[in-house]
Amino acid sequence: MYYVKKRFEISAAHRLDLSYESKCANVHGHNWIINVECRAKELNKDGMVTDFTHIKDLVMGKLDHAFINDVIPTNPTAENIARWIVDNVPNCWRCEVQESEGNSAIYEKD
């Protein structure tokens, strides 16, 4: 099995739709740290699992300096953002989304 990992930082805003009162229901932003992990049993014709530039284009191109509520179809929690990335990046099986120091969420594809 081959593995690649891409780590980068994006700046983006969101607001959460919660069942309880919270400041997070207001529009606010984070400097998110995102770790995207892809894997494949066989390399593609270019000798790669997934091109790092394609990962960057798919994630940063959609989320950096965006209002995430306009991008992903679910409540944009760190958990749902991680799931959206796994679902949209080819060969991605795991993603960690850190929204602030000490607060991160991980989604792994079964």
The first five atom37 places (N, CA, C, CB, O) and aatype in JSON, in Angstrom:
{
  "aatype": [12, 18, 18, 19, 11, 11, 1, 13, 6, 9, 15, 0, 0, 8, 1, 10, 3, 10, 15, 18, 6, 15, 11, 4, 0, 2, 19, 8, 7, 8, 2, 17, 9, 9, 2, 19, 6, 4, 1, 0, 11, 6, 10, 2, 11, 3, 7, 12, 19, 16, 3, 13, 16, 8, 9, 11, 3, 10, 19, 12, 7, 11, 10, 3, 8, 0, 13, 9, 2, 3, 19, 9, 14, 16, 2, 14, 16, 0, 6, 2, 9, 0, 1, 17, 9, 19, 3, 2, 19, 14, 2, 4, 17, 1, 4, 6, 19, 5, 6, 15, 6, 7, 2, 15, 0, 9, 18, 6, 11, 3],
  "atom_mask": [
    [1, 1, 1, 1, 1],
    [1, 1, 1, 1, 1],
    [1, 1, 1, 1, 1],
    [1, 1, 1, 1, 1],
    [1, 1, 1, 1, 1],
    [1, 1, 1, 1, 1],
    [1, 1, 1, 1, 1],
    [1, 1, 1, 1, 1],
    [1, 1, 1, 1, 1],
    [1, 1, 1, 1, 1],
    [1, 1, 1, 1, 1],
    [1, 1, 1, 1, 1],
    [1, 1, 1, 1, 1],
    [1, 1, 1, 1, 1],
    [1, 1, 1, 1, 1],
    [1, 1, 1, 1, 1],
    [1, 1, 1, 1, 1],
    [1, 1, 1, 1, 1],
    [1, 1, 1, 1, 1],
    [1, 1, 1, 1, 1],
    [1, 1, 1, 1, 1],
    [1, 1, 1, 1, 1],
    [1, 1, 1, 1, 1],
    [1, 1, 1, 1, 1],
    [1, 1, 1, 1, 1],
    [1, 1, 1, 1, 1],
    [1, 1, 1, 1, 1],
    [1, 1, 1, 1, 1],
    [1, 1, 1, 0, 1],
    [1, 1, 1, 1, 1],
    [1, 1, 1, 1, 1],
    [1, 1, 1, 1, 1],
    [1, 1, 1, 1, 1],
    [1, 1, 1, 1, 1],
    [1, 1, 1, 1, 1],
    [1, 1, 1, 1, 1],
    [1, 1, 1, 1, 1],
    [1, 1, 1, 1, 1],
    [1, 1, 1, 1, 1],
    [1, 1, 1, 1, 1],
    [1, 1, 1, 1, 1],
    [1, 1, 1, 1, 1],
    [1, 1, 1, 1, 1],
    [1, 1, 1, 1, 1],
    [1, 1, 1, 1, 1],
    [1, 1, 1, 1, 1],
    [1, 1, 1, 0, 1],
    [1, 1, 1, 1, 1],
    [1, 1, 1, 1, 1],
    [1, 1, 1, 1, 1],
    [1, 1, 1, 1, 1],
    [1, 1, 1, 1, 1],
    [1, 1, 1, 1, 1],
    [1, 1, 1, 1, 1],
    [1, 1, 1, 1, 1],
    [1, 1, 1, 1, 1],
    [1, 1, 1, 1, 1],
    [1, 1, 1, 1, 1],
    [1, 1, 1, 1, 1],
    [1, 1, 1, 1, 1],
    [1, 1, 1, 0, 1],
    [1, 1, 1, 1, 1],
    [1, 1, 1, 1, 1],
    [1, 1, 1, 1, 1],
    [1, 1, 1, 1, 1],
    [1, 1, 1, 1, 1],
    [1, 1, 1, 1, 1],
    [1, 1, 1, 1, 1],
    [1, 1, 1, 1, 1],
    [1, 1, 1, 1, 1],
    [1, 1, 1, 1, 1],
    [1, 1, 1, 1, 1],
    [1, 1, 1, 1, 1],
    [1, 1, 1, 1, 1],
    [1, 1, 1, 1, 1],
    [1, 1, 1, 1, 1],
    [1, 1, 1, 1, 1],
    [1, 1, 1, 1, 1],
    [1, 1, 1, 1, 1],
    [1, 1, 1, 1, 1],
    [1, 1, 1, 1, 1],
    [1, 1, 1, 1, 1],
    [1, 1, 1, 1, 1],
    [1, 1, 1, 1, 1],
    [1, 1, 1, 1, 1],
    [1, 1, 1, 1, 1],
    [1, 1, 1, 1, 1],
    [1, 1, 1, 1, 1],
    [1, 1, 1, 1, 1],
    [1, 1, 1, 1, 1],
    [1, 1, 1, 1, 1],
    [1, 1, 1, 1, 1],
    [1, 1, 1, 1, 1],
    [1, 1, 1, 1, 1],
    [1, 1, 1, 1, 1],
    [1, 1, 1, 1, 1],
    [1, 1, 1, 1, 1],
    [1, 1, 1, 1, 1],
    [1, 1, 1, 1, 1],
    [1, 1, 1, 1, 1],
    [1, 1, 1, 1, 1],
    [1, 1, 1, 0, 1],
    [1, 1, 1, 1, 1],
    [1, 1, 1, 1, 1],
    [1, 1, 1, 1, 1],
    [1, 1, 1, 1, 1],
    [1, 1, 1, 1, 1],
    [1, 1, 1, 1, 1],
    [1, 1, 1, 1, 1],
    [1, 1, 1, 1, 1]
  ],
  "atom_positions": [
    [[0.86, -1.18, 0.0], [0.0, 0.0, 0.0], [0.9, 1.24, 0.0], [-0.97, 0.0, 1.24], [1.88, 1.31, 0.73]],
    [[0.54, 2.2, -0.83], [1.24, 3.48, -0.89], [0.41, 4.53, -0.17], [1.51, 3.9, -2.36], [-0.82, 4.5, -0.21]],
    [[1.09, 5.46, 0.49], [0.42, 6.52, 1.23], [1.06, 7.87, 0.89], [0.47, 6.26, 2.75], [2.27, 7.95, 0.71]],
    [[0.24, 8.91, 0.81], [0.73, 10.28, 0.74], [-0.06, 11.1, 1.74], [0.6, 10.87, -0.71], [-1.21, 10.79, 2.07]],
    [[0.57, 12.16, 2.23], [-0.06, 13.03, 3.21], [0.23, 14.47, 2.81], [0.43, 12.74, 4.67], [1.38, 14.82, 2.51]],
    [[-0.8, 15.3, 2.81], [-0.66, 16.72, 2.49], [-1.19, 17.52, 3.66], [-1.4, 17.09, 1.17], [-2.32, 17.31, 4.11]],
    [[-0.37, 18.45, 4.15], [-0.76, 19.3, 5.28], [-0.71, 20.74, 4.82], [0.18, 19.09, 6.52], [0.25, 21.16, 4.18]],
    [[-1.74, 21.5, 5.14], [-1.73, 22.91, 4.8], [-2.66, 23.68, 5.72], [-2.14, 23.11, 3.35], [-3.41, 23.1, 6.49]],
    [[-2.59, 24.99, 5.62], [-3.41, 25.88, 6.43], [-4.3, 26.7, 5.52], [-2.53, 26.79, 7.33], [-3.86, 27.21, 4.49]],
    [[-5.55, 26.83, 5.91], [-6.48, 27.7, 5.2], [-7.1, 28.67, 6.19], [-7.57, 26.87, 4.46], [-7.18, 28.39, 7.38]],
    [[-7.54, 29.79, 5.68], [-8.33, 30.75, 6.46], [-9.73, 30.74, 5.89], [-7.7, 32.21, 6.42], [-9.91, 30.9, 4.69]],
    [[-10.71, 30.54, 6.74], [-12.09, 30.47, 6.27], [-13.04, 30.78, 7.41], [-12.4, 29.08, 5.66], [-12.69, 30.69, 8.59]],
    [[-14.25, 31.14, 7.03], [-15.3, 31.44, 8.01], [-16.42, 30.42, 7.9], [-15.85, 32.87, 7.8], [-16.6, 29.76, 6.88]],
    [[-17.16, 30.3, 8.98], [-18.36, 29.46, 8.99], [-19.25, 29.9, 10.14], [-18.0, 27.95, 9.12], [-18.86, 30.71, 10.97]],
    [[-20.42, 29.36, 10.15], [-21.32, 29.49, 11.3], [-21.97, 28.14, 11.47], [-22.39, 30.64, 11.11], [-22.22, 27.44, 10.5]],
    [[-22.24, 27.77, 12.72], [-22.82, 26.46, 12.99], [-24.3, 26.58, 13.34], [-22.07, 25.77, 14.11], [-24.71, 27.5, 14.05]],
    [[-25.07, 25.65, 12.84], [-26.49, 25.54, 13.17], [-26.6, 24.49, 14.27], [-27.36, 25.16, 11.9], [-26.54, 23.29, 14.0]],
    [[-26.77, 24.96, 15.5], [-26.71, 24.07, 16.66], [-28.05, 23.99, 17.37], [-25.64, 24.52, 17.63], [-28.88, 24.89, 17.26]],
    [[-28.25, 22.91, 18.1], [-29.49, 22.71, 18.86], [-29.44, 23.37, 20.23], [-29.77, 21.22, 19.01], [-30.37, 23.22, 21.03]],
    [[-28.38, 24.1, 20.52], [-28.21, 24.79, 21.79], [-27.61, 26.16, 21.51], [-27.31, 23.96, 22.78], [-27.08, 26.4, 20.43]],
    [[-27.7, 27.05, 22.5], [-27.18, 28.4, 22.34], [-25.66, 28.37, 22.38], [-27.75, 29.35, 23.43], [-25.06, 27.77, 23.28]],
    [[-25.04, 29.03, 21.41], [-23.58, 29.04, 21.34], [-23.11, 30.23, 20.51], [-23.05, 27.72, 20.73], [-23.78, 30.64, 19.57]],
    [[-21.95, 30.78, 20.88], [-21.34, 31.85, 20.07], [-21.0, 31.35, 18.68], [-20.08, 32.39, 20.77], [-20.87, 32.15, 17.75]],
    [[-20.85, 30.05, 18.52], [-20.48, 29.48, 17.22], [-21.62, 29.56, 16.2], [-20.07, 28.03, 17.39], [-21.41, 29.27, 15.02]],
    [[-22.8, 29.97, 16.64], [-23.91, 30.19, 15.71], [-23.71, 31.49, 14.93], [-25.26, 30.22, 16.46], [-24.36, 31.72, 13.91]],
    [[-22.81, 32.34, 15.42], [-22.45, 33.57, 14.72], [-21.36, 33.28, 13.7], [-21.99, 34.66, 15.71], [-20.57, 32.36, 13.88]],
    [[-21.31, 34.06, 12.64], [-20.24, 33.91, 11.66], [-18.91, 34.21, 12.35], [-20.46, 34.85, 10.43], [-18.76, 35.24, 13.02]],
    [[-17.95, 33.32, 12.18], [-16.62, 33.48, 12.75], [-15.63, 32.71, 11.89], [-16.57, 33.0, 14.23], [-16.03, 31.9, 11.05]],
    [[-14.35, 32.96, 12.08], [-13.35, 32.31, 11.25], [-12.27, 31.61, 12.04], [0.0, 0.0, 0.0], [-12.12, 31.8, 13.25]],
    [[-11.53, 30.8, 11.32], [-10.4, 30.07, 11.89], [-9.27, 30.04, 10.86], [-10.82, 28.62, 12.3], [-9.49, 30.22, 9.66]],
    [[-8.08, 29.81, 11.35], [-6.96, 29.4, 10.5], [-6.86, 27.9, 10.71], [-5.6, 30.17, 10.87], [-6.23, 27.43, 11.65]],
    [[-7.48, 27.16, 9.81], [-7.59, 25.71, 9.91], [-6.3, 25.04, 9.47], [-8.77, 25.2, 9.08], [-5.69, 25.45, 8.48]],
    [[-5.88, 24.02, 10.2], [-4.79, 23.15, 9.78], [-5.45, 21.86, 9.3], [-3.74, 22.89, 10.95], [-6.2, 21.23, 10.04]],
    [[-5.16, 21.47, 8.07], [-5.81, 20.3, 7.48], [-4.75, 19.31, 7.04], [-6.71, 20.71, 6.29], [-3.82, 19.66, 6.32]],
    [[-4.91, 18.07, 7.47], [-4.05, 16.96, 7.05], [-4.9, 16.0, 6.22], [-3.39, 16.22, 8.28], [-5.87, 15.44, 6.72]],
    [[-4.52, 15.83, 4.97], [-5.24, 14.96, 4.04], [-4.35, 13.75, 3.77], [-5.61, 15.71, 2.71], [-3.19, 13.9, 3.39]],
    [[-4.89, 12.55, 3.96], [-4.13, 11.32, 3.74], [-4.81, 10.48, 2.66], [-3.99, 10.51, 5.05], [-6.01, 10.19, 2.73]],
    [[-4.03, 10.11, 1.66], [-4.53, 9.3, 0.55], [-3.72, 8.01, 0.48], [-4.45, 10.08, -0.81], [-2.58, 7.96, 0.94]],
    [[-4.33, 6.97, -0.08], [-3.63, 5.69, -0.21], [-4.11, 4.96, -1.46], [-3.85, 4.81, 1.05], [-5.21, 5.2, -1.96]],
    [[-3.26, 4.07, -1.94], [-3.61, 3.26, -3.1], [-2.74, 2.02, -3.12], [-3.46, 4.06, -4.42], [-1.56, 2.07, -2.74]],
    [[-3.32, 0.91, -3.56], [-2.55, -0.34, -3.7], [-1.61, -0.25, -4.89], [-3.49, -1.54, -3.86], [-0.52, -0.83, -4.88]],
    [[-2.05, 0.48, -5.92], [-1.25, 0.64, -7.14], [-1.09, 2.13, -7.42], [-1.92, -0.09, -8.35], [-2.01, 2.92, -7.17]],
    [[0.06, 2.51, -7.94], [0.26, 3.89, -8.34], [-0.42, 4.14, -9.68], [1.76, 4.23, -8.42], [-0.57, 3.22, -10.48]],
    [[-0.82, 5.38, -9.92], [-1.44, 5.71, -11.2], [-0.39, 5.73, -12.31], [-2.17, 7.08, -11.11], [0.79, 5.47, -12.04]],
    [[-0.78, 6.04, -13.53], [0.14, 5.99, -14.66], [1.29, 6.97, -14.53], [-0.61, 6.26, -15.93], [2.31, 6.83, -15.21]],
    [[1.13, 7.98, -13.66], [2.2, 8.95, -13.42], [3.09, 8.58, -12.24], [1.6, 10.31, -13.18], [4.0, 9.33, -11.88]],
    [[2.83, 7.4, -11.63], [3.63, 6.95, -10.5], [3.26, 7.6, -9.19], [0.0, 0.0, 0.0], [4.09, 7.74, -8.29]],
    [[1.99, 8.0, -9.06], [1.53, 8.7, -7.85], [0.28, 8.03, -7.28], [1.23, 10.18, -8.16], [-0.46, 7.33, -7.98]],
    [[0.06, 8.27, -5.99], [-1.22, 7.91, -5.36], [-2.24, 8.95, -5.8], [-1.1, 7.85, -3.77], [-3.24, 8.62, -6.44]],
    [[-2.0, 10.18, -5.47], [-2.78, 11.35, -5.88], [-1.82, 12.52, -5.92], [-3.99, 11.63, -4.89], [-1.03, 12.71, -4.99]],
    [[-1.86, 13.3, -6.97], [-0.95, 14.43, -7.12], [-1.2, 15.44, -5.99], [-1.13, 15.11, -8.51], [-2.35, 15.8, -5.73]],
    [[-0.13, 15.89, -5.33], [-0.27, 16.87, -4.24], [-0.97, 18.14, -4.72], [1.11, 17.21, -3.65], [-1.73, 18.75, -3.97]],
    [[-0.7, 18.54, -5.95], [-1.33, 19.74, -6.49], [-2.83, 19.55, -6.62], [-0.72, 20.11, -7.84], [-3.6, 20.49, -6.39]],
    [[-3.27, 18.35, -7.0], [-4.71, 18.1, -7.11], [-5.38, 18.16, -5.74], [-4.96, 16.73, -7.76], [-6.49, 18.66, -5.61]],
    [[-4.7, 17.64, -4.72], [-5.24, 17.72, -3.35], [-5.4, 19.19, -2.97], [-4.32, 16.98, -2.33], [-6.45, 19.6, -2.47]],
    [[-4.35, 19.97, -3.2], [-4.39, 21.4, -2.87], [-5.5, 22.11, -3.62], [-3.03, 22.05, -3.18], [-6.24, 22.9, -3.03]],
    [[-5.62, 21.85, -4.92], [-6.66, 22.5, -5.71], [-8.06, 22.15, -5.21], [-6.53, 22.1, -7.18], [-8.93, 23.02, -5.14]],
    [[-8.28, 20.88, -4.86], [-9.6, 20.45, -4.42], [-9.98, 20.99, -3.05], [-9.66, 18.95, -4.4], [-11.15, 21.3, -2.8]],
    [[-8.99, 21.11, -2.15], [-9.3, 21.57, -0.79], [-9.11, 23.08, -0.67], [-8.41, 20.84, 0.23], [-10.06, 23.79, -0.35]],
    [[-7.91, 23.56, -0.91], [-7.67, 25.0, -0.78], [-8.47, 25.79, -1.81], [-6.17, 25.32, -0.94], [-9.0, 26.86, -1.51]],
    [[-8.56, 25.25, -3.01], [-9.29, 25.94, -4.06], [-10.75, 26.17, -3.74], [0.0, 0.0, 0.0], [-11.35, 27.13, -4.21]],
    [[-11.32, 25.29, -2.92], [-12.74, 25.41, -2.55], [-12.94, 26.08, -1.19], [-13.38, 24.04, -2.53], [-13.93, 26.79, -0.99]],
    [[-12.01, 25.86, -0.24], [-12.26, 26.29, 1.14], [-11.48, 27.53, 1.59], [-11.93, 25.18, 2.06], [-11.95, 28.26, 2.45]],
    [[-10.29, 27.78, 1.02], [-9.47, 28.89, 1.51], [-10.15, 30.23, 1.22], [-8.06, 28.85, 0.87], [-10.56, 30.5, 0.1]],
    [[-10.26, 31.04, 2.25], [-10.9, 32.35, 2.2], [-12.35, 32.26, 1.71], [-10.11, 33.28, 1.29], [-12.84, 33.14, 0.99]],
    [[-13.01, 31.2, 2.11], [-14.42, 30.99, 1.73], [-15.3, 31.04, 2.97], [-14.6, 29.63, 1.0], [-14.82, 30.95, 4.1]],
    [[-16.59, 31.19, 2.73], [-17.6, 30.98, 3.77], [-18.03, 29.54, 3.59], [-18.84, 32.01, 3.65], [-18.79, 29.21, 2.67]],
    [[-17.54, 28.67, 4.46], [-17.66, 27.22, 4.27], [-19.11, 26.77, 4.18], [-16.97, 26.48, 5.4], [-19.41, 25.77, 3.53]],
    [[-20.03, 27.48, 4.81], [-21.45, 27.14, 4.71], [-21.93, 27.14, 3.26], [-22.28, 28.11, 5.52], [-22.86, 26.42, 2.92]],
    [[-21.29, 27.93, 2.41], [-21.66, 27.99, 0.99], [-21.02, 26.88, 0.17], [-21.27, 29.33, 0.41], [-21.36, 26.71, -1.01]],
    [[-20.1, 26.12, 0.77], [-19.36, 25.11, 0.01], [-19.83, 23.7, 0.32], [-17.88, 25.22, 0.32], [-20.12, 22.93, -0.6]],
    [[-19.9, 23.34, 1.58], [-20.28, 21.97, 1.91], [-21.78, 21.92, 2.22], [-19.46, 21.43, 3.11], [-22.34, 22.87, 2.76]],
    [[-22.42, 20.8, 1.89], [-23.88, 20.72, 2.01], [-24.41, 20.4, 3.41], [-24.39, 19.69, 1.06], [-25.62, 20.29, 3.6]],
    [[-23.52, 20.25, 4.39], [-23.94, 19.92, 5.75], [-23.48, 21.01, 6.71], [-23.39, 18.54, 6.18], [-22.72, 21.89, 6.33]],
    [[-23.92, 20.94, 7.95], [-23.48, 21.86, 8.99], [-21.95, 21.8, 9.05], [-24.11, 21.51, 10.39], [-21.4, 20.73, 9.29]],
    [[-21.24, 22.91, 8.83], [-19.79, 22.86, 8.64], [-18.98, 22.74, 9.94], [-19.36, 24.09, 7.92], [-18.13, 23.59, 10.24]],
    [[-19.26, 21.7, 10.69], [-18.43, 21.38, 11.85], [-17.09, 20.84, 11.35], [-19.14, 20.34, 12.8], [-16.98, 20.46, 10.18]],
    [[-16.1, 20.78, 12.19], [-14.81, 20.21, 11.8], [-15.0, 18.76, 11.34], [-13.8, 20.27, 12.96], [-14.34, 18.32, 10.4]],
    [[-15.89, 18.04, 12.01], [-16.16, 16.65, 11.63], [-16.72, 16.55, 10.21], [-17.14, 16.02, 12.62], [-16.28, 15.72, 9.42]],
    [[-17.69, 17.4, 9.9], [-18.29, 17.37, 8.57], [-17.35, 17.87, 7.49], [-19.56, 18.18, 8.56], [-17.42, 17.41, 6.35]],
    [[-16.49, 18.82, 7.83], [-15.49, 19.28, 6.86], [-14.52, 18.15, 6.54], [-14.72, 20.52, 7.4], [-14.18, 17.94, 5.38]],
    [[-14.08, 17.42, 7.56], [-13.19, 16.28, 7.34], [-13.85, 15.24, 6.45], [-12.78, 15.64, 8.68], [-13.21, 14.7, 5.55]],
    [[-15.11, 14.95, 6.68], [-15.85, 13.98, 5.86], [-15.96, 14.47, 4.41], [-17.25, 13.73, 6.45], [-15.77, 13.69, 3.48]],
    [[-16.28, 15.74, 4.24], [-16.41, 16.32, 2.89], [-15.1, 16.19, 2.11], [-16.83, 17.8, 2.97], [-15.11, 15.88, 0.92]],
    [[-13.98, 16.42, 2.79], [-12.67, 16.3, 2.13], [-12.42, 14.85, 1.72], [-11.54, 16.8, 3.06], [-12.02, 14.6, 0.58]],
    [[-12.65, 13.91, 2.62], [-12.47, 12.49, 2.28], [-13.35, 12.11, 1.09], [-12.79, 11.59, 3.5], [-12.91, 11.37, 0.21]],
    [[-14.56, 12.6, 1.07], [-15.49, 12.26, -0.02], [-15.13, 12.92, -1.35], [-16.88, 12.67, 0.37], [-15.58, 12.45, -2.4]],
    [[-14.34, 13.98, -1.34], [-14.08, 14.74, -2.56], [-12.66, 14.66, -3.11], [-14.4, 16.15, -2.32], [-12.42, 15.08, -4.24]],
    [[-11.73, 14.14, -2.34], [-10.35, 14.01, -2.81], [-10.11, 12.55, -3.22], [-9.32, 14.45, -1.7], [-10.33, 11.64, -2.42]],
    [[-9.68, 12.31, -4.45], [-9.44, 10.94, -4.9], [-8.45, 10.19, -4.01], [-8.93, 10.94, -6.33], [-7.41, 10.73, -3.63]],
    [[-8.79, 8.97, -3.68], [-7.98, 8.07, -2.86], [-7.82, 8.51, -1.41], [-6.63, 7.93, -3.48], [-7.04, 7.92, -0.67]],
    [[-8.55, 9.55, -1.0], [-8.44, 10.01, 0.39], [-9.18, 9.03, 1.29], [-9.01, 11.45, 0.55], [-10.33, 8.67, 1.03]],
    [[-8.51, 8.62, 2.34], [-9.13, 7.69, 3.3], [-9.2, 8.29, 4.71], [-8.35, 6.38, 3.33], [-9.93, 7.78, 5.56]],
    [[-8.44, 9.38, 4.95], [-8.41, 9.95, 6.3], [-8.12, 11.44, 6.19], [-7.34, 9.24, 7.18], [-7.3, 11.87, 5.38]],
    [[-8.8, 12.23, 7.03], [-8.55, 13.66, 7.08], [-8.69, 14.14, 8.51], [-9.51, 14.42, 6.14], [-9.62, 13.77, 9.23]],
    [[-7.75, 14.98, 8.92], [-7.83, 15.64, 10.22], [-7.98, 17.13, 9.98], [-6.57, 15.33, 11.1], [-7.21, 17.72, 9.23]],
    [[-8.96, 17.72, 10.63], [-9.23, 19.15, 10.51], [-9.08, 19.76, 11.9], [-10.67, 19.43, 9.93], [-9.82, 19.44, 12.83]],
    [[-8.1, 20.64, 12.04], [-7.87, 21.34, 13.31], [-8.36, 22.77, 13.15], [-6.34, 21.3, 13.73], [-7.85, 23.53, 12.32]],
    [[-9.36, 23.14, 13.96], [-9.91, 24.49, 13.82], [-9.28, 25.48, 14.79], [-11.4, 24.46, 14.03], [-9.36, 26.68, 14.57]],
    [[-8.66, 24.99, 15.83], [-7.93, 25.85, 16.77], [-6.99, 24.95, 17.57], [-8.92, 26.64, 17.72], [-7.11, 23.72, 17.55]],
    [[-6.07, 25.55, 18.26], [-5.11, 24.78, 19.05], [-5.85, 23.87, 20.04], [-4.13, 25.72, 19.82], [-6.63, 24.35, 20.86]],
    [[-5.6, 22.59, 19.94], [-6.21, 21.64, 20.85], [-7.57, 21.11, 20.42], [0.0, 0.0, 0.0], [-8.13, 20.25, 21.09]],
    [[-8.13, 21.61, 19.3], [-9.45, 21.17, 18.84], [-9.37, 20.68, 17.4], [-10.49, 22.31, 18.96], [-9.2, 21.47, 16.47]],
    [[-9.48, 19.37, 17.23], [-9.45, 18.82, 15.89], [-10.43, 17.66, 15.79], [-8.03, 18.36, 15.51], [-10.84, 17.08, 16.79]],
    [[-10.79, 17.35, 14.54], [-11.69, 16.23, 14.25], [-11.07, 15.41, 13.15], [-13.11, 16.72, 13.86], [-10.4, 15.93, 12.26]],
    [[-11.3, 14.1, 13.21], [-10.75, 13.18, 12.22], [-11.9, 12.36, 11.64], [-9.66, 12.24, 12.85], [-12.79, 11.9, 12.36]],
    [[-11.86, 12.19, 10.31], [-12.78, 11.27, 9.66], [-11.95, 10.27, 8.87], [-13.79, 12.02, 8.74], [-11.05, 10.65, 8.12]],
    [[-12.26, 8.99, 9.04], [-11.62, 7.9, 8.28], [-12.68, 7.14, 7.54], [-10.82, 6.95, 9.21], [-13.73, 6.81, 8.08]],
    [[-12.39, 6.85, 6.27], [-13.28, 6.01, 5.47], [-13.1, 4.58, 5.92], [-13.0, 6.17, 3.95], [-11.97, 4.14, 6.13]],
    [[-14.19, 3.83, 6.08], [-14.1, 2.42, 6.48], [-13.39, 1.6, 5.43], [-15.48, 1.85, 6.73], [-13.23, 0.39, 5.6]]
  ]
}
